[in-house]
């Protein structure tokens, strides 16, 4: 049964054997490791699961996830990072969720993280819409591979670790999935935990943070980006009050929205 599930792991300079062993994999995987060389090989875990490894000198989380999607073979794929450890029985839980929801193209699951990293918590089964999709990280999601390929959705190369803008590639990917007509739901099933570590992109509520967030909102919300930017600076004002005035944060986000609009116009 677990041969129907494949984990798509994005890593940065990791020992593939040690990483796969520590993640508690219960199925096969595609591991894309951004490092100092280009190579391809595969190995089996102690439980007999095949891990197909791609080492690449190219940088960017979007590139990594897109490459994993291109190489994927599983009927269901689970997005993952190199700091996730899976709970016993996670593979069966994911496959059962898709069996119970044949209408769903993507299903979000709970992954335990530290309080300062928490952006969502699924307490009941819900439909995920464009107004809430930005809460979910890629490692929370499993998808039907055929649905993703049929929709021709890919991760942006503009956002995320190693890219021009700090983060947001997950939110934009799922938004594009919704725009393509894919159905996304969330279920109250916990599949693993994140190992605490220092953020690879968040370095405080500085100018770059707000400008980058404005660019992202332009891609996510289009003409409504300004409203969402205002909502964000008000909702988060207590988090950055000692670093910046809300009015200055909003100005930076508006600058980012303008920059994002120009980039979108170039792509059209």
C-alpha positions, 0 to 999 in steps of 0.5 A: 500500500505504501508504494503508492506514496512518495516523499519529495524531500528538499535538502541543503547540504545533507548526508542523504543516508543519515537524513533518510534514516532520521526522518523515519520514512515508511515509503520511497522518496525523491531527495533533492540535495542542493550541494557542491556537486551534480550527481544521481544515485539511489539507495535503500533504507533499512526498511527497504524503501528506495530513496532516489537522490539528486545532488545539484549545485543549483540553488533555490527551494522552488528549483528543488521542489520542481525537480522533485516533482519532475522525478516523482513516480508515486500516485500520492506525493508528500512535500517535505524538508530536511528538518521533518521527522515523521510519526509512526503510521504517517504513510497509512494515515495519508493514503487513508485520507485520500481514499476517504476523499476521492474529490480532493487533489491536495490534503493538508495535515498537521505537523508539530512545530514550535510556537513561534513557527506555528502558522496553522492548526487543523482541528476539524476537517475543512475546505481550504480557500484562497483566503486561507491557503497562505497559512499552510507550508509545503511540508503540510501537504500531500497531493495527487501527482496526476492532478498537479501535472495535469494542472501544470502548476510549478513552484515559483523561482522568485520566492523562497530560500536561495531566491530573490524574495525571502519566502512565500513560494508555498503560498503561491504554489497552493494559490496557483493550484486553487486557480487551476481548479484543484480542490484542497482540503485540510484534515485533523491528522498529525503526520510528524514534527519539525526539528527546531532550527534557526530560520533560513530566511527570517532575519527580523522585521526589517525593510527587506521583510516588508518589501518582500511581503508586498511583492508576494501579496501582489502575486497572491491577491492582485488588485486586493494586495493593498487591503491585505497588506494593511491587514497584515501590518495591523495584525502583526504590529505588536510583533515588530513595534520595537523595530518599525512603525506600522506606517513605515511597514505599510509604505514598504509593503506598498513599494513591494506591491508596485514592484510585484505588479511590474514583475507580473506585467512582465510575465504576461 
